[in-house]
Amino acid sequence: MDDFGTGYSSLGYLRTYPFDSIKIDKRFVAGLSSDSNDRAVVQAIINLGKAMGLTVTAEGVETEQQLRALGMEQCHEVQGFYLSRPLERADFEALLHSHRSKDGQAG
């Protein structure tokens, strides 16, 4: 379920539909370092997702502080401009290959 916690997303949907993952809306991620309410919402979504056996992804990660805060909460996945701008497939494969080479893995 994308943008969990906003719009038409609902806790009831998590019981009704067979979701295997939820994404935390970037508006909550944006306030992680400055808004205690956003921190509380992010923590609650991560804990809820884990308790239900769902993969939790935080979207809109744009700073190292946000990445660290999500890591401390043990969020499963993150995405956002801090890690990379959207890439075409060939560019992504080249990036992935360069990281594997740096790590000493076969590419």
ChimeraX commands (.cxc) that place a marker at each C-alpha (Angstrom):
marker #1 position 0.00,0.00,0.00 radius 0.5
marker #1 position 1.54,3.27,-1.13 radius 0.5
marker #1 position 1.46,6.51,0.93 radius 0.5
marker #1 position 0.27,4.74,4.06 radius 0.5
marker #1 position -1.25,7.10,6.59 radius 0.5
marker #1 position -2.66,9.58,4.08 radius 0.5
marker #1 position -5.63,9.96,1.79 radius 0.5
marker #1 position -7.76,6.86,1.43 radius 0.5
marker #1 position -5.32,4.44,3.06 radius 0.5
marker #1 position -6.88,2.91,6.12 radius 0.5
marker #1 position -5.97,0.46,8.84 radius 0.5
marker #1 position -9.00,-1.56,7.77 radius 0.5
marker #1 position -7.46,-2.09,4.32 radius 0.5
marker #1 position -4.55,-3.91,5.94 radius 0.5
marker #1 position -6.99,-6.53,7.24 radius 0.5
marker #1 position -9.13,-6.68,4.11 radius 0.5
marker #1 position -6.60,-6.84,1.27 radius 0.5
marker #1 position -3.57,-9.10,0.89 radius 0.5
marker #1 position -0.82,-6.48,1.10 radius 0.5
marker #1 position 2.72,-7.69,1.62 radius 0.5
marker #1 position 4.27,-4.25,2.05 radius 0.5
marker #1 position 3.45,-0.68,3.01 radius 0.5
marker #1 position 5.18,2.58,2.16 radius 0.5
marker #1 position 5.42,5.40,4.65 radius 0.5
marker #1 position 4.41,8.63,2.96 radius 0.5
marker #1 position 7.24,11.10,2.37 radius 0.5
marker #1 position 5.40,13.83,4.29 radius 0.5
marker #1 position 6.02,11.90,7.51 radius 0.5
marker #1 position 9.63,11.14,6.58 radius 0.5
marker #1 position 10.28,14.83,5.88 radius 0.5
marker #1 position 9.47,15.73,9.48 radius 0.5
marker #1 position 11.52,13.00,11.15 radius 0.5
marker #1 position 14.25,15.31,12.40 radius 0.5
marker #1 position 12.03,18.23,13.42 radius 0.5
marker #1 position 8.56,17.02,14.36 radius 0.5
marker #1 position 7.97,14.64,17.26 radius 0.5
marker #1 position 4.51,13.79,15.90 radius 0.5
marker #1 position 5.96,12.70,12.54 radius 0.5
marker #1 position 8.55,10.61,14.40 radius 0.5
marker #1 position 5.78,8.96,16.40 radius 0.5
marker #1 position 3.74,8.21,13.26 radius 0.5
marker #1 position 6.76,6.72,11.47 radius 0.5
marker #1 position 7.62,4.56,14.50 radius 0.5
marker #1 position 4.03,3.38,14.76 radius 0.5
marker #1 position 3.80,2.47,11.06 radius 0.5
marker #1 position 7.09,0.58,11.20 radius 0.5
marker #1 position 6.02,-1.32,14.33 radius 0.5
marker #1 position 2.58,-2.07,12.88 radius 0.5
marker #1 position 4.07,-3.32,9.64 radius 0.5
marker #1 position 6.54,-5.56,11.44 radius 0.5
marker #1 position 3.83,-6.96,13.71 radius 0.5
marker #1 position 1.74,-7.84,10.67 radius 0.5
marker #1 position 4.66,-9.40,8.79 radius 0.5
marker #1 position 4.75,-6.64,6.17 radius 0.5
marker #1 position 7.79,-5.11,4.52 radius 0.5
marker #1 position 7.95,-1.42,5.41 radius 0.5
marker #1 position 9.44,1.09,2.96 radius 0.5
marker #1 position 9.99,4.77,3.75 radius 0.5
marker #1 position 9.75,7.03,0.73 radius 0.5
marker #1 position 11.20,10.48,0.24 radius 0.5
marker #1 position 14.47,10.02,2.12 radius 0.5
marker #1 position 16.44,13.16,1.31 radius 0.5
marker #1 position 18.91,13.57,4.18 radius 0.5
marker #1 position 21.40,11.52,6.14 radius 0.5
marker #1 position 19.46,12.36,9.32 radius 0.5
marker #1 position 16.32,10.78,7.89 radius 0.5
marker #1 position 18.25,7.70,6.80 radius 0.5
marker #1 position 19.80,7.34,10.26 radius 0.5
marker #1 position 16.47,7.77,12.04 radius 0.5
marker #1 position 14.87,5.11,9.83 radius 0.5
marker #1 position 17.82,2.82,10.43 radius 0.5
marker #1 position 17.43,3.23,14.18 radius 0.5
marker #1 position 13.79,2.20,13.81 radius 0.5
marker #1 position 14.91,-0.76,11.67 radius 0.5
marker #1 position 12.79,0.22,8.68 radius 0.5
marker #1 position 13.16,-2.54,6.08 radius 0.5
marker #1 position 13.65,-0.40,2.98 radius 0.5
marker #1 position 14.14,3.24,2.04 radius 0.5
marker #1 position 13.95,5.16,-1.19 radius 0.5
marker #1 position 14.61,8.75,-2.07 radius 0.5
marker #1 position 16.88,11.33,-3.62 radius 0.5
marker #1 position 19.46,10.93,-0.85 radius 0.5
marker #1 position 20.24,7.50,-2.28 radius 0.5
marker #1 position 19.74,8.28,-5.96 radius 0.5
marker #1 position 17.58,10.20,-8.38 radius 0.5
marker #1 position 15.33,8.00,-10.55 radius 0.5
marker #1 position 17.41,6.19,-13.16 radius 0.5
marker #1 position 16.84,4.54,-16.49 radius 0.5
marker #1 position 17.43,0.79,-16.43 radius 0.5
marker #1 position 20.86,0.95,-18.13 radius 0.5
marker #1 position 22.04,3.66,-15.72 radius 0.5
marker #1 position 20.79,1.66,-12.73 radius 0.5
marker #1 position 22.58,-1.47,-13.94 radius 0.5
marker #1 position 25.81,0.52,-14.37 radius 0.5
marker #1 position 25.44,1.96,-10.86 radius 0.5
marker #1 position 24.77,-1.48,-9.41 radius 0.5
marker #1 position 27.76,-2.93,-11.25 radius 0.5
marker #1 position 30.06,-0.14,-9.99 radius 0.5
marker #1 position 28.97,-0.77,-6.38 radius 0.5
marker #1 position 29.52,-4.51,-6.71 radius 0.5
marker #1 position 32.99,-3.88,-8.12 radius 0.5
marker #1 position 33.84,-1.58,-5.21 radius 0.5
marker #1 position 32.68,-4.25,-2.76 radius 0.5
marker #1 position 34.89,-6.85,-4.41 radius 0.5
marker #1 position 31.99,-8.89,-5.74 radius 0.5
marker #1 position 31.77,-10.26,-9.22 radius 0.5
marker #1 position 29.72,-8.04,-11.52 radius 0.5
marker link #1:1,2 radius 0.2
marker link #1:2,3 radius 0.2
marker link #1:3,4 radius 0.2
marker link #1:4,5 radius 0.2
marker link #1:5,6 radius 0.2
marker link #1:6,7 radius 0.2
marker link #1:7,8 radius 0.2
marker link #1:8,9 radius 0.2
marker link #1:9,10 radius 0.2
marker link #1:10,11 radius 0.2
marker link #1:11,12 radius 0.2
marker link #1:12,13 radius 0.2
marker link #1:13,14 radius 0.2
marker link #1:14,15 radius 0.2
marker link #1:15,16 radius 0.2
marker link #1:16,17 radius 0.2
marker link #1:17,18 radius 0.2
marker link #1:18,19 radius 0.2
marker link #1:19,20 radius 0.2
marker link #1:20,21 radius 0.2
marker link #1:21,22 radius 0.2
marker link #1:22,23 radius 0.2
marker link #1:23,24 radius 0.2
marker link #1:24,25 radius 0.2
marker link #1:25,26 radius 0.2
marker link #1:26,27 radius 0.2
marker link #1:27,28 radius 0.2
marker link #1:28,29 radius 0.2
marker link #1:29,30 radius 0.2
marker link #1:30,31 radius 0.2
marker link #1:31,32 radius 0.2
marker link #1:32,33 radius 0.2
marker link #1:33,34 radius 0.2
marker link #1:34,35 radius 0.2
marker link #1:35,36 radius 0.2
marker link #1:36,37 radius 0.2
marker link #1:37,38 radius 0.2
marker link #1:38,39 radius 0.2
marker link #1:39,40 radius 0.2
marker link #1:40,41 radius 0.2
marker link #1:41,42 radius 0.2
marker link #1:42,43 radius 0.2
marker link #1:43,44 radius 0.2
marker link #1:44,45 radius 0.2
marker link #1:45,46 radius 0.2
marker link #1:46,47 radius 0.2
marker link #1:47,48 radius 0.2
marker link #1:48,49 radius 0.2
marker link #1:49,50 radius 0.2
marker link #1:50,51 radius 0.2
marker link #1:51,52 radius 0.2
marker link #1:52,53 radius 0.2
marker link #1:53,54 radius 0.2
marker link #1:54,55 radius 0.2
marker link #1:55,56 radius 0.2
marker link #1:56,57 radius 0.2
marker link #1:57,58 radius 0.2
marker link #1:58,59 radius 0.2
marker link #1:59,60 radius 0.2
marker link #1:60,61 radius 0.2
marker link #1:61,62 radius 0.2
marker link #1:62,63 radius 0.2
marker link #1:63,64 radius 0.2
marker link #1:64,65 radius 0.2
marker link #1:65,66 radius 0.2
marker link #1:66,67 radius 0.2
marker link #1:67,68 radius 0.2
marker link #1:68,69 radius 0.2
marker link #1:69,70 radius 0.2
marker link #1:70,71 radius 0.2
marker link #1:71,72 radius 0.2
marker link #1:72,73 radius 0.2
marker link #1:73,74 radius 0.2
marker link #1:74,75 radius 0.2
marker link #1:75,76 radius 0.2
marker link #1:76,77 radius 0.2
marker link #1:77,78 radius 0.2
marker link #1:78,79 radius 0.2
marker link #1:79,80 radius 0.2
marker link #1:80,81 radius 0.2
marker link #1:81,82 radius 0.2
marker link #1:82,83 radius 0.2
marker link #1:83,84 radius 0.2
marker link #1:84,85 radius 0.2
marker link #1:85,86 radius 0.2
marker link #1:86,87 radius 0.2
marker link #1:87,88 radius 0.2
marker link #1:88,89 radius 0.2
marker link #1:89,90 radius 0.2
marker link #1:90,91 radius 0.2
marker link #1:91,92 radius 0.2
marker link #1:92,93 radius 0.2
marker link #1:93,94 radius 0.2
marker link #1:94,95 radius 0.2
marker link #1:95,96 radius 0.2
marker link #1:96,97 radius 0.2
marker link #1:97,98 radius 0.2
marker link #1:98,99 radius 0.2
marker link #1:99,100 radius 0.2
marker link #1:100,101 radius 0.2
marker link #1:101,102 radius 0.2
marker link #1:102,103 radius 0.2
marker link #1:103,104 radius 0.2
marker link #1:104,105 radius 0.2
marker link #1:105,106 radius 0.2
marker link #1:106,107 radius 0.2
view
